[in-house]
Amino acid sequence: VECEKPNNRLYNFSGYIEIEGQKHSLGVKQVLLRGCILKNTKWALGFVIYTGSETKLMQNATSPPSKRTHVERLMNKCLAGIFACLVFVCFIGAVGSGIWTRVHGGKTWYLTQD
């Protein structure tokens, strides 16, 4: 069996099978894609050509669209901004506290350092 490389074109297929020195062409009518069901057929012979991510259906599949709304995406951005502002304010407060403690550390009667 010789056929084309894996691709995402569902309605095209070309290849051939060689049986006892004779070449027989293979086309779309001789191909069953993943998930197909044969009905009213007592038996069938077949070859598995490509499996897994190399199948035509898997290569043709796209990722599903995002189900998040515009408002939800906007809220996520706002929450990220608020969190960044809180981190910034905490950092400024920590630096200010360190400076104030260094300058006024031992001069305050109400703050004792143990």
N, CA, C and O atoms as a Tinker XYZ file with bonds, in Angstrom:
   456  protein
     1  N      0.853000   -1.169000    0.000000    73     2
     2  CA     0.000000    0.000000    0.000000    64     1     3
     3  C      0.900000    1.233000    0.000000    63     2     4     5
     4  O      1.811000    1.343000    0.821000    81     3
     5  N      0.648000    2.135000   -0.899000    73     3     6
     6  CA     1.350000    3.410000   -0.926000    64     5     7
     7  C      0.307000    4.504000   -1.089000    63     6     8     9
     8  O     -0.545000    4.438000   -1.975000    81     7
     9  N      0.383000    5.513000   -0.220000    73     7    10
    10  CA    -0.616000    6.579000   -0.278000    64     9    11
    11  C      0.020000    7.907000    0.132000    63    10    12    13
    12  O      1.184000    7.971000    0.526000    81    11
    13  N     -0.778000    8.953000    0.026000    73    11    14
    14  CA    -0.299000   10.296000    0.345000    64    13    15
    15  C      0.012000   10.430000    1.836000    63    14    16    17
    16  O     -0.446000    9.633000    2.655000    81    15
    17  N      0.790000   11.444000    2.168000    73    15    18
    18  CA     1.122000   11.713000    3.566000    64    17    19
    19  C     -0.117000   12.231000    4.296000    63    18    20    21
    20  O     -1.057000   12.705000    3.657000    81    19
    21  N     -0.127000   12.146000    5.637000    73    19    22
    22  CA    -1.293000   12.637000    6.391000    64    21    23
    23  C     -1.567000   14.113000    6.104000    63    22    24    25
    24  O     -0.646000   14.929000    6.066000    81    23
    25  N     -2.842000   14.447000    5.901000    73    23    26
    26  CA    -3.249000   15.843000    5.676000    64    25    27
    27  C     -4.659000   16.029000    6.201000    63    26    28    29
    28  O     -5.293000   15.074000    6.650000    81    27
    29  N     -5.155000   17.271000    6.143000    73    27    30
    30  CA    -6.480000   17.571000    6.697000    64    29    31
    31  C     -7.561000   17.690000    5.627000    63    30    32    33
    32  O     -8.666000   18.140000    5.929000    81    31
    33  N     -7.277000   17.304000    4.399000    73    31    34
    34  CA    -8.280000   17.372000    3.331000    64    33    35
    35  C     -9.164000   16.125000    3.402000    63    34    36    37
    36  O     -8.737000   15.031000    3.035000    81    35
    37  N    -10.396000   16.299000    3.877000    73    35    38
    38  CA   -11.297000   15.164000    4.107000    64    37    39
    39  C    -11.796000   14.526000    2.818000    63    38    40    41
    40  O    -12.046000   13.320000    2.794000    81    39
    41  N    -11.947000   15.293000    1.755000    73    39    42
    42  CA   -12.599000   14.786000    0.554000    64    41    43
    43  C    -11.611000   14.445000   -0.551000    63    42    44    45
    44  O    -12.011000   14.274000   -1.703000    81    43
    45  N    -10.340000   14.343000   -0.223000    73    43    46
    46  CA    -9.315000   13.957000   -1.190000    64    45    47
    47  C     -8.485000   12.819000   -0.610000    63    46    48    49
    48  O     -8.125000   12.838000    0.567000    81    47
    49  N     -8.188000   11.834000   -1.441000    73    47    50
    50  CA    -7.290000   10.760000   -1.050000    64    49    51
    51  C     -6.745000   10.138000   -2.319000    63    50    52    53
    52  O     -7.488000    9.901000   -3.271000    81    51
    53  N     -5.453000    9.874000   -2.334000    73    51    54
    54  CA    -4.866000    9.197000   -3.487000    64    53    55
    55  C     -3.842000    8.192000   -2.996000    63    54    56    57
    56  O     -3.085000    8.445000   -2.059000    81    55
    57  N     -3.842000    7.062000   -3.646000    73    55    58
    58  CA    -2.890000    6.020000   -3.314000    64    57    59
    59  C     -3.171000    4.795000   -4.166000    63    58    60    61
    60  O     -4.080000    4.789000   -4.996000    81    59
    61  N     -2.371000    3.752000   -3.945000    73    59    62
    62  CA    -2.620000    2.518000   -4.660000    64    61    63
    63  C     -2.196000    1.342000   -3.796000    63    62    64    65
    64  O     -1.400000    1.477000   -2.866000    81    63
    65  N     -2.751000    0.189000   -4.130000    73    63    66
    66  CA    -2.388000   -1.056000   -3.468000    64    65    67
    67  C     -1.904000   -2.009000   -4.554000    63    66    68    69
    68  O     -2.491000   -2.087000   -5.634000    81    67
    69  N     -0.840000   -2.726000   -4.259000    73    67    70
    70  CA    -0.279000   -3.666000   -5.228000    64    69    71
    71  C     -0.543000   -5.082000   -4.725000    63    70    72    73
    72  O     -0.080000   -5.477000   -3.655000    81    71
    73  N     -1.300000   -5.835000   -5.526000    73    71    74
    74  CA    -1.630000   -7.216000   -5.192000    64    73    75
    75  C     -1.177000   -8.107000   -6.349000    63    74    76    77
    76  O     -1.661000   -7.973000   -7.472000    81    75
    77  N     -0.256000   -9.005000   -6.066000    73    75    78
    78  CA     0.285000   -9.942000   -7.048000    64    77    79
    79  C      0.764000   -9.236000   -8.306000    63    78    80    81
    80  O      0.503000   -9.696000   -9.417000    81    79
    81  N      1.463000   -8.121000   -8.136000    73    79    82
    82  CA     2.037000   -7.392000   -9.264000    64    81    83
    83  C      1.081000   -6.435000   -9.950000    63    82    84    85
    84  O      1.509000   -5.676000  -10.820000    81    83
    85  N     -0.177000   -6.440000   -9.601000    73    83    86
    86  CA    -1.140000   -5.526000  -10.215000    64    85    87
    87  C     -1.407000   -4.372000   -9.270000    63    86    88    89
    88  O     -1.599000   -4.571000   -8.071000    81    87
    89  N     -1.417000   -3.153000   -9.819000    73    87    90
    90  CA    -1.690000   -1.958000   -9.013000    64    89    91
    91  C     -3.158000   -1.587000   -9.150000    63    90    92    93
    92  O     -3.696000   -1.499000  -10.254000    81    91
    93  N     -3.795000   -1.371000   -8.000000    73    91    94
    94  CA    -5.194000   -0.937000   -7.965000    64    93    95
    95  C     -5.225000    0.420000   -7.264000    63    94    96    97
    96  O     -4.659000    0.589000   -6.183000    81    95
    97  N     -5.884000    1.363000   -7.887000    73    95    98
    98  CA    -5.906000    2.710000   -7.311000    64    97    99
    99  C     -6.865000    2.782000   -6.117000    63    98   100   101
   100  O     -7.856000    2.058000   -6.029000    81    99
   101  N     -6.520000    3.682000   -5.218000    73    99   102
   102  CA    -7.350000    3.948000   -4.044000    64   101   103
   103  C     -7.777000    5.406000   -4.085000    63   102   104   105
   104  O     -6.963000    6.287000   -4.360000    81   103
   105  N     -9.029000    5.657000   -3.818000    73   103   106
   106  CA    -9.544000    7.023000   -3.799000    64   105   107
   107  C    -10.457000    7.237000   -2.610000    63   106   108   109
   108  O    -10.468000    6.443000   -1.669000    81   107
   109  N    -11.213000    8.304000   -2.659000    73   107   110
   110  CA   -12.106000    8.659000   -1.555000    64   109   111
   111  C    -13.178000    7.592000   -1.353000    63   110   112   113
   112  O    -13.601000    7.356000   -0.222000    81   111
   113  N    -13.624000    6.946000   -2.426000    73   111   114
   114  CA   -14.684000    5.939000   -2.299000    64   113   115
   115  C    -14.201000    4.669000   -1.598000    63   114   116   117
   116  O    -15.022000    3.875000   -1.138000    81   115
   117  N    -12.901000    4.467000   -1.509000    73   115   118
   118  CA   -12.362000    3.291000   -0.846000    64   117   119
   119  C    -11.869000    3.591000    0.569000    63   118   120   121
   120  O    -11.235000    2.736000    1.187000    81   119
   121  N    -12.142000    4.766000    1.086000    73   119   122
   122  CA   -11.616000    5.175000    2.395000    64   121   123
   123  C    -12.762000    5.317000    3.386000    63   122   124   125
   124  O    -13.792000    5.917000    3.078000    81   123
   125  N    -12.577000    4.764000    4.569000    73   123   126
   126  CA   -13.499000    4.993000    5.676000    64   125   127
   127  C    -12.766000    5.842000    6.709000    63   126   128   129
   128  O    -11.697000    5.462000    7.188000    81   127
   129  N    -13.333000    6.974000    7.045000    73   127   130
   130  CA   -12.708000    7.855000    8.036000    64   129   131
   131  C    -13.068000    7.397000    9.433000    63   130   132   133
   132  O    -13.988000    6.602000    9.622000    81   131
   133  N    -12.347000    7.897000   10.395000    73   131   134
   134  CA   -12.554000    7.550000   11.800000    64   133   135
   135  C    -14.007000    7.835000   12.200000    63   134   136   137
   136  O    -14.540000    8.905000   11.908000    81   135
   137  N    -14.629000    6.883000   12.858000    73   135   138
   138  CA   -15.993000    7.066000   13.339000    64   137   139
   139  C    -17.066000    6.637000   12.347000    63   138   140   141
   140  O    -18.251000    6.673000   12.679000    81   139
   141  N    -16.681000    6.230000   11.136000    73   139   142
   142  CA   -17.674000    5.783000   10.156000    64   141   143
   143  C    -18.205000    4.404000   10.531000    63   142   144   145
   144  O    -17.501000    3.606000   11.151000    81   143
   145  N    -19.449000    4.130000   10.150000    73   143   146
   146  CA   -20.086000    2.848000   10.437000    64   145   147
   147  C    -20.581000    2.261000    9.120000    63   146   148   149
   148  O    -21.240000    2.937000    8.331000    81   147
   149  N    -20.252000    0.988000    8.899000    73   147   150
   150  CA   -20.744000    0.278000    7.717000    64   149   151
   151  C    -22.062000   -0.394000    8.061000    63   150   152   153
   152  O    -22.183000   -1.051000    9.095000    81   151
   153  N    -23.040000   -0.227000    7.197000    73   151   154
   154  CA   -24.336000   -0.879000    7.396000    64   153   155
   155  C    -24.627000   -1.750000    6.186000    63   154   156   157
   156  O    -24.115000   -1.507000    5.093000    81   155
   157  N    -25.448000   -2.759000    6.391000    73   155   158
   158  CA   -25.861000   -3.685000    5.330000    64   157   159
   159  C    -24.653000   -4.323000    4.642000    63   158   160   161
   160  O    -24.657000   -4.513000    3.426000    81   159
   161  N    -23.638000   -4.646000    5.408000    73   159   162
   162  CA   -22.430000   -5.275000    4.870000    64   161   163
   163  C    -22.110000   -6.484000    5.735000    63   162   164   165
   164  O    -21.986000   -6.364000    6.954000    81   163
   165  N    -21.977000   -7.643000    5.111000    73   163   166
   166  CA   -21.679000   -8.844000    5.885000    64   165   167
   167  C    -20.222000   -8.881000    6.332000    63   166   168   169
   168  O    -19.930000   -9.285000    7.457000    81   167
   169  N    -19.305000   -8.461000    5.460000    73   167   170
   170  CA   -17.902000   -8.468000    5.834000    64   169   171
   171  C    -17.160000   -7.429000    5.004000    63   170   172   173
   172  O    -17.656000   -6.963000    3.978000    81   171
   173  N    -15.978000   -7.080000    5.458000    73   171   174
   174  CA   -15.141000   -6.115000    4.735000    64   173   175
   175  C    -13.688000   -6.375000    5.081000    63   174   176   177
   176  O    -13.374000   -6.791000    6.196000    81   175
   177  N    -12.808000   -6.133000    4.136000    73   175   178
   178  CA   -11.359000   -6.189000    4.349000    64   177   179
   179  C    -10.840000   -4.762000    4.371000    63   178   180   181
   180  O    -11.331000   -3.897000    3.647000    81   179
   181  N     -9.854000   -4.533000    5.199000    73   179   182
   182  CA    -9.343000   -3.168000    5.246000    64   181   183
   183  C     -7.937000   -3.084000    5.806000    63   182   184   185
   184  O     -7.429000   -4.028000    6.411000    81   183
   185  N     -7.328000   -1.942000    5.593000    73   183   186
   186  CA    -6.018000   -1.606000    6.142000    64   185   187
   187  C     -6.165000   -0.363000    6.986000    63   186   188   189
   188  O     -6.939000    0.536000    6.656000    81   187
   189  N     -5.434000   -0.312000    8.056000    73   187   190
   190  CA    -5.361000    0.922000    8.829000    64   189   191
   191  C     -4.161000    1.692000    8.296000    63   190   192   193
   192  O     -3.023000    1.235000    8.402000    81   191
   193  N     -4.419000    2.855000    7.727000    73   191   194
   194  CA    -3.345000    3.632000    7.107000    64   193   195
   195  C     -2.721000    4.582000    8.118000    63   194   196   197
   196  O     -1.507000    4.555000    8.319000    81   195
   197  N     -3.524000    5.417000    8.756000    73   195   198
   198  CA    -3.015000    6.374000    9.734000    64   197   199
   199  C     -3.849000    6.297000   11.005000    63   198   200   201
   200  O     -5.062000    6.098000   10.948000    81   199
   201  N     -3.192000    6.455000   12.153000    73   199   202
   202  CA    -3.899000    6.390000   13.429000    64   201   203
   203  C     -3.515000    7.586000   14.285000    63   202   204   205
   204  O     -2.554000    8.296000   13.990000    81   203
   205  N     -4.281000    7.799000   15.352000    73   203   206
   206  CA    -3.952000    8.852000   16.320000    64   205   207
   207  C     -4.095000   10.242000   15.738000    63   206   208   209
   208  O     -5.084000   10.550000   15.073000    81   207
   209  N     -3.095000   11.087000   15.994000    73   207   210
   210  CA    -3.165000   12.478000   15.552000    64   209   211
   211  C     -2.922000   12.630000   14.054000    63   210   212   213
   212  O     -3.075000   13.728000   13.519000    81   211
   213  N     -2.543000   11.544000   13.359000    73   211   214
   214  CA    -2.295000   11.620000   11.922000    64   213   215
   215  C     -3.557000   11.420000   11.085000    63   214   216   217
   216  O     -3.507000   11.566000    9.863000    81   215
   217  N     -4.680000   11.090000   11.707000    73   215   218
   218  CA    -5.899000   10.875000   10.931000    64   217   219
   219  C     -6.407000   12.197000   10.366000    63   218   220   221
   220  O     -6.127000   13.271000   10.900000    81   219
   221  N     -7.150000   12.095000    9.286000    73   219   222
   222  CA    -7.669000   13.303000    8.639000    64   221   223
   223  C     -8.593000   14.089000    9.569000    63   222   224   225
   224  O     -8.552000   15.320000    9.593000    81   223
   225  N     -9.421000   13.381000   10.332000    73   223   226
   226  CA   -10.348000   14.083000   11.216000    64   225   227
   227  C     -9.610000   14.809000   12.336000    63   226   228   229
   228  O     -9.988000   15.924000   12.696000    81   227
   229  N     -8.569000   14.202000   12.889000    73   227   230
   230  CA    -7.816000   14.844000   13.966000    64   229   231
   231  C     -7.054000   16.056000   13.436000    63   230   232   233
   232  O     -6.949000   17.065000   14.133000    81   231
   233  N     -6.525000   15.976000   12.226000    73   231   234
   234  CA    -5.821000   17.117000   11.663000    64   233   235
   235  C     -6.770000   18.223000   11.249000    63   234   236   237
   236  O     -6.376000   19.388000   11.186000    81   235
   237  N     -8.003000   17.878000   10.968000    73   235   238
   238  CA    -8.996000   18.865000   10.565000    64   237   239
   239  C     -9.685000   19.499000   11.764000    63   238   240   241
   240  O    -10.371000   20.510000   11.619000    81   239
   241  N     -9.512000   18.917000   12.947000    73   239   242
   242  CA   -10.181000   19.421000   14.144000    64   241   243
   243  C     -9.555000   20.741000   14.594000    63   242   244   245
   244  O     -8.341000   20.925000   14.504000    81   243
   245  N    -10.377000   21.635000   15.067000    73   243   246
   246  CA    -9.896000   22.909000   15.606000    64   245   247
   247  C    -10.252000   22.967000   17.086000    63   246   248   249
   248  O    -11.132000   22.245000   17.553000    81   247
   249  N     -9.574000   23.814000   17.798000    73   247   250
   250  CA    -9.880000   23.946000   19.218000    64   249   251
   251  C    -11.230000   24.660000   19.379000    63   250   252   253
   252  O    -11.571000   25.531000   18.579000    81   251
   253  N    -11.986000   24.295000   20.400000    73   251   254
   254  CA   -13.301000   24.909000   20.579000    64   253   255
   255  C    -13.168000   26.385000   20.954000    63   254   256   257
   256  O    -12.188000   26.771000   21.592000    81   255
   257  N    -14.129000   27.205000   20.573000    73   255   258
   258  CA   -14.055000   28.627000   20.906000    64   257   259
   259  C    -14.199000   28.862000   22.404000    63   258   260   261
   260  O    -14.793000   28.057000   23.121000    81   259
   261  N    -13.655000   29.957000   22.852000    73   259   262
   262  CA   -13.738000   30.298000   24.268000    64   261   263
   263  C    -15.180000   30.648000   24.625000    63   262   264   265
   264  O    -15.855000   31.361000   23.882000    81   263
   265  N    -15.642000   30.147000   25.757000    73   263   266
   266  CA   -17.019000   30.412000   26.167000    64   265   267
   267  C    -17.095000   31.518000   27.198000    63   266   268   269
   268  O    -18.145000   31.735000   27.803000    81   267
   269  N    -15.993000   32.220000   27.404000    73   267   270
   270  CA   -15.996000   33.331000   28.351000    64   269   271
   271  C    -16.525000   34.578000   27.651000    63   270   272   273
   272  O    -16.178000   34.850000   26.502000    81   271
   273  N    -17.355000   35.321000   28.342000    73   271   274
   274  CA   -17.946000   36.512000   27.749000    64   273   275
   275  C    -16.969000   37.676000   27.814000    63   274   276   277
   276  O    -15.941000   37.611000   28.488000    81   275
   277  N    -17.308000   38.733000   27.105000    73   275   278
   278  CA   -16.481000   39.937000   27.093000    64   277   279
   279  C    -16.395000   40.541000   28.493000    63   278   280   281
   280  O    -15.329000   40.989000   28.916000    81   279
   281  N    -17.516000   40.549000   29.206000    73   279   282
   282  CA   -17.550000   41.111000   30.562000    64   281   283
   283  C    -16.634000   40.303000   31.488000    63   282   284   285
   284  O    -15.930000   40.871000   32.322000    81   283
   285  N    -16.649000   38.988000   31.337000    73   283   286
   286  CA   -15.810000   38.132000   32.173000    64   285   287
   287  C    -14.323000   38.408000   31.923000    63   286   288   289
   288  O    -13.534000   38.469000   32.866000    81   287
   289  N    -13.949000   38.573000   30.667000    73   287   290
   290  CA   -12.544000   38.895000   30.348000    64   289   291
   291  C    -12.166000   40.266000   30.902000    63   290   292   293
   292  O    -11.059000   40.446000   31.409000    81   291
   293  N    -13.075000   41.227000   30.809000    73   291   294
   294  CA   -12.819000   42.567000   31.340000    64   293   295
   295  C    -12.671000   42.528000   32.860000    63   294   296   297
   296  O    -11.801000   43.199000   33.416000    81   295
   297  N    -13.514000   41.748000   33.532000    73   295   298
   298  CA   -13.418000   41.629000   34.988000    64   297   299
   299  C    -12.087000   41.000000   35.410000    63   298   300   301
   300  O    -11.494000   41.412000   36.407000    81   299
   301  N    -11.622000   40.014000   34.658000    73   299   302
   302  CA   -10.330000   39.403000   34.970000    64   301   303
   303  C     -9.205000   40.415000   34.856000    63   302   304   305
   304  O     -8.295000   40.428000   35.685000    81   303
   305  N     -9.258000   41.264000   33.836000    73   303   306
   306  CA    -8.228000   42.306000   33.687000    64   305   307
   307  C     -8.307000   43.310000   34.833000    63   306   308   309
   308  O     -7.277000   43.733000   35.358000    81   307
   309  N     -9.522000   43.692000   35.223000    73   307   310
   310  CA    -9.690000   44.632000   36.342000    64   309   311
   311  C     -9.166000   44.038000   37.640000    63   310   312   313
   312  O     -8.483000   44.723000   38.402000    81   311
   313  N     -9.476000   42.771000   37.901000    73   311   314
   314  CA    -8.990000   42.127000   39.113000    64   313   315
   315  C     -7.472000   42.017000   39.127000    63   314   316   317
   316  O     -6.853000   42.168000   40.180000    81   315
   317  N     -6.868000   41.759000   37.985000    73   315   318
   318  CA    -5.409000   41.711000   37.907000    64   317   319
   319  C     -4.817000   43.094000   38.195000    63   318   320   321
   320  O     -3.787000   43.201000   38.861000    81   319
   321  N     -5.459000   44.144000   37.699000    73   319   322
   322  CA    -4.998000   45.509000   37.968000    64   321   323
   323  C     -5.117000   45.865000   39.442000    63   322   324   325
   324  O     -4.208000   46.470000   40.012000    81   323
   325  N     -6.227000   45.496000   40.059000    73   323   326
   326  CA    -6.425000   45.767000   41.495000    64   325   327
   327  C     -5.379000   45.026000   42.313000    63   326   328   329
   328  O     -4.814000   45.594000   43.249000    81   327
   329  N     -5.110000   43.765000   41.976000    73   327   330
   330  CA    -4.102000   42.994000   42.685000    64   329   331
   331  C     -2.722000   43.639000   42.545000    63   330   332   333
   332  O     -1.975000   43.717000   43.520000    81   331
   333  N     -2.380000   44.103000   41.338000    73   331   334
   334  CA    -1.087000   44.763000   41.128000    64   333   335
   335  C     -1.000000   46.045000   41.964000    63   334   336   337
   336  O      0.050000   46.336000   42.536000    81   335
   337  N     -2.088000   46.808000   42.039000    73   335   338
   338  CA    -2.092000   48.028000   42.857000    64   337   339
   339  C     -1.905000   47.697000   44.336000    63   338   340   341
   340  O     -1.170000   48.399000   45.031000    81   339
   341  N     -2.551000   46.645000   44.829000    73   339   342
   342  CA    -2.401000   46.243000   46.231000    64   341   343
   343  C     -0.965000   45.816000   46.533000    63   342   344   345
   344  O     -0.431000   46.161000   47.587000    81   343
   345  N     -0.349000   45.089000   45.643000    73   343   346
   346  CA     1.044000   44.686000   45.839000    64   345   347
   347  C      1.937000   45.920000   45.879000    63   346   348   349
   348  O      2.844000   46.002000   46.707000    81   347
   349  N      1.688000   46.877000   44.994000    73   347   350
   350  CA     2.480000   48.105000   44.964000    64   349   351
   351  C      2.317000   48.901000   46.264000    63   350   352   353
   352  O      3.304000   49.377000   46.825000    81   351
   353  N      1.078000   49.049000   46.743000    73   351   354
   354  CA     0.820000   49.790000   47.984000    64   353   355
   355  C      1.484000   49.088000   49.168000    63   354   356   357
   356  O      2.059000   49.750000   50.031000    81   355
   357  N      1.411000   47.747000   49.219000    73   355   358
   358  CA     2.071000   46.997000   50.303000    64   357   359
   359  C      3.580000   47.201000   50.259000    63   358   360   361
   360  O      4.208000   47.355000   51.306000    81   359
   361  N      4.162000   47.205000   49.093000    73   359   362
   362  CA     5.610000   47.412000   48.960000    64   361   363
   363  C      6.000000   48.809000   49.440000    63   362   364   365
   364  O      6.977000   48.966000   50.173000    81   363
   365  N      5.234000   49.826000   49.026000    73   363   366
   366  CA     5.519000   51.202000   49.459000    64   365   367
   367  C      5.371000   51.312000   50.974000    63   366   368   369
   368  O      6.186000   51.966000   51.625000    81   367
   369  N      4.336000   50.679000   51.548000    73   367   370
   370  CA     4.139000   50.698000   53.004000    64   369   371
   371  C      5.291000   50.023000   53.738000    63   370   372   373
   372  O      5.727000   50.512000   54.781000    81   371
   373  N      5.791000   48.906000   53.210000    73   371   374
   374  CA     6.896000   48.200000   53.849000    64   373   375
   375  C      8.172000   49.029000   53.799000    63   374   376   377
   376  O      8.903000   49.096000   54.787000    81   375
   377  N      8.447000   49.654000   52.675000    73   375   378
   378  CA     9.636000   50.506000   52.554000    64   377   379
   379  C      9.510000   51.711000   53.481000    63   378   380   381
   380  O     10.466000   52.068000   54.169000    81   379
   381  N      8.328000   52.342000   53.503000    73   379   382
   382  CA     8.108000   53.490000   54.394000    64   381   383
   383  C      8.247000   53.112000   55.857000    63   382   384   385
   384  O      8.824000   53.870000   56.636000    81   383
   385  N      7.731000   51.954000   56.245000    73   383   386
   386  CA     7.856000   51.486000   57.625000    64   385   387
   387  C      9.315000   51.252000   57.989000    63   386   388   389
   388  O      9.750000   51.600000   59.088000    81   387
   389  N     10.059000   50.672000   57.083000    73   387   390
   390  CA    11.482000   50.450000   57.346000    64   389   391
   391  C     12.236000   51.750000   57.535000    63   390   392   393
   392  O     13.063000   51.864000   58.440000    81   391
   393  N     11.962000   52.725000   56.696000    73   391   394
   394  CA    12.632000   54.033000   56.812000    64   393   395
   395  C     12.225000   54.717000   58.113000    63   394   396   397
   396  O     13.081000   55.248000   58.821000    81   395
   397  N     10.946000   54.712000   58.436000    73   395   398
   398  CA    10.472000   55.374000   59.653000    64   397   399
   399  C     11.070000   54.719000   60.900000    63   398   400   401
   400  O     11.470000   55.410000   61.837000    81   399
   401  N     11.131000   53.372000   60.907000    73   399   402
   402  CA    11.696000   52.651000   62.042000    64   401   403
   403  C     13.186000   52.966000   62.196000    63   402   404   405
   404  O     13.677000   53.087000   63.319000    81   403
   405  N     13.890000   53.097000   61.107000    73   403   406
   406  CA    15.312000   53.406000   61.173000    64   405   407
   407  C     15.534000   54.818000   61.718000    63   406   408   409
   408  O     16.464000   55.048000   62.492000    81   407
   409  N     14.690000   55.752000   61.317000    73   407   410
   410  CA    14.856000   57.143000   61.770000    64   409   411
   411  C     14.350000   57.323000   63.201000    63   410   412   413
   412  O     15.048000   57.924000   64.017000    81   411
   413  N     13.165000   56.823000   63.530000    73   411   414
   414  CA    12.528000   57.056000   64.824000    64   413   415
   415  C     12.516000   55.808000   65.710000    63   414   416   417
   416  O     11.739000   55.773000   66.663000    81   415
   417  N     13.311000   54.809000   65.458000    73   415   418
   418  CA    13.243000   53.519000   66.122000    64   417   419
   419  C     13.276000   53.555000   67.633000    63   418   420   421
   420  O     12.371000   53.000000   68.258000    81   419
   421  N     14.255000   54.169000   68.254000    73   419   422
   422  CA    14.380000   54.146000   69.703000    64   421   423
   423  C     13.759000   55.331000   70.394000    63   422   424   425
   424  O     13.825000   55.408000   71.621000    81   423
   425  N     13.162000   56.253000   69.683000    73   423   426
   426  CA    12.649000   57.498000   70.262000    64   425   427
   427  C     11.173000   57.426000   70.638000    63   426   428   429
   428  O     10.632000   58.392000   71.177000    81   427
   429  N     10.543000   56.360000   70.379000    73   427   430
   430  CA     9.111000   56.252000   70.682000    64   429   431
   431  C      8.909000   55.405000   71.929000    63   430   432   433
   432  O      9.406000   54.282000   72.009000    81   431
   433  N      8.188000   55.933000   72.891000    73   431   434
   434  CA     7.960000   55.220000   74.137000    64   433   435
   435  C      6.898000   54.139000   74.009000    63   434   436   437
   436  O      6.863000   53.197000   74.801000    81   435
   437  N      6.007000   54.280000   72.982000    73   435   438
   438  CA     4.894000   53.338000   72.811000    64   437   439
   439  C      5.261000   52.144000   71.938000    63   438   440   441
   440  O      4.499000   51.180000   71.861000    81   439
   441  N      6.426000   52.195000   71.275000    73   439   442
   442  CA     6.877000   51.038000   70.470000    64   441   443
   443  C      8.148000   50.493000   71.089000    63   442   444   445
   444  O      9.169000   51.179000   71.124000    81   443
   445  N      8.092000   49.287000   71.568000    73   443   446
   446  CA     9.294000   48.678000   72.133000    64   445   447
   447  C      9.724000   47.535000   71.250000    63   446   448   449
   448  O      8.890000   46.785000   70.743000    81   447
   449  N     11.002000   47.400000   71.065000    73   447   450
   450  CA    11.538000   46.315000   70.258000    64   449   451
   451  C     12.198000   45.312000   71.183000    63   450   452   453
   452  O     13.152000   45.638000   71.889000    81   451
   453  N     11.696000   44.118000   71.176000    73   451   454
   454  CA    12.255000   43.078000   72.042000    64   453   455
   455  C     13.183000   42.182000   71.262000    63   454   456
   456  O     13.751000   41.244000   71.822000    81   455
